[in-house]
């Protein structure tokens, strides 16, 4: 059975109550207040701390007032008011900083007023002990609350980045696959009666493209579905080595793609490889959807300290909505690796997408 925080608070309050019995014996001997009243005051100075989570203000008020009365009635060396410090620890994490500071100031003022009722040196001792104890508890609670808030913000940022990454990957997979399928379906419908063989080839290409897109989606979504702490069986991420297959698929969609690799290919970071592949994939998807091009040139340049991509088509020189997810996603992918990205029409016609990744 799991122990809840409230149960822990109750146990701590009982332990404080047991420790407070020492103060009860001293008060019962040194004060003229009836023993039952003294017992009630001592109990009220600690036991309400058990309710610090559901009712923090009320618990702090009751414990502070009871502790102040106990402190004012004490003689000799008064015991520190641990119940107040125990409740105060939780205050910075439950309220805005200004309100939490107000509660701290009010608590210290009440304890200071009660300590003033003690004679001379005892008043200074009680004020110093309880002031440091309560203020220190507040500071520790504030530091813990800040650390938790920071950790939560880091987790939220990581989750947001993951959602953006998954959305971007889904966009690339779905947009590219559906664009190719649309083109092939149009070809199949156009030649279904006059060229059955060509229609069959287009349908076979649709099947291959859709199966590939489904595999990519399963691999991507498998990251989100981990059962019994067993990771999903994922395919390796795409890289520049997969560009020939990508070029073949686009060529099958009636846009001839020529792949030109310049320099000596080398292993790159897996994330950079995937980003470069997705840029090429999105650029080719835009060629199919928007340009009306018949041919496209993809140049991969392996340089000493970078790898570059250049995708050029002979179409109308438009990429559709330049503020859409496609171009924006490409630019974000390149920026993630401190690269440079440009996209725009060429003076002589057609459209060019260039990306350069430091590597």
C-alpha angles and dihedrals in degrees: 000000000000117000113229125219090247090056090051089051090052091051091049091049091052090050090051090049090053090051090047092061087082089061090046092058092049093048092047090056101039103040134064091221111115115263094241090055091048090050091051091050093050092048092048090052092063117011097066086063086081087073095053094114102049095033109019097162095048093044091050093048095050095043093046096049093045091046091049092054091047090049093049092051094048124107130196113009107354117215118246114262099245094171092064092050091048092056094039092059090068097047100082091053095050103045138040113273095254093052092043090052089049091054090048092050093048092049093050091048092053092047091046091052091051092046089054088067090067121089120265114291094020090061092054092047093049092046093050095044097047095038093053092042096051096039091046091051090051092049093049091048091049092050091049091048091051091050091050092048090051092049090049091050090050091050091047091050091049091049091048091050090049091051091050092048093049092046090050092048091048091049092052095046096044098040094048095044096045092046091055092044091051092053093046092046090052090051092049092050093047097051100029094112103028099040111023092171092056090047090051090051091052091050091050089051090051090053092050093047094047092048090051092049091049091051091052092048092049090050091049096045091043087072088066095049113064115158127190090359090291114133118230119259098253130185118237114273117260120262142173089284087069094059094095091058090046090050090051092053092050091046088054086058090064097263109110110222122198115197117206117185114192123189130015113312113232139176115277134185109292092235092051091047091053093046092052091047092050091050090054091044094051092045091052090046089056090049090057096043104040116011106063087216125160097200139025135191121213115193121190114192120195107199130178094262104013147030120227136199128200122181116185129176135185096228135112095300096248134114098191113238105012090195094054127110093269102062092030091052092050091050092049092049092053093044090053088068095040091254133142126249135189133174129177148113121291121236091235092049136274129064133276132203117190128183130175123193121193106234 
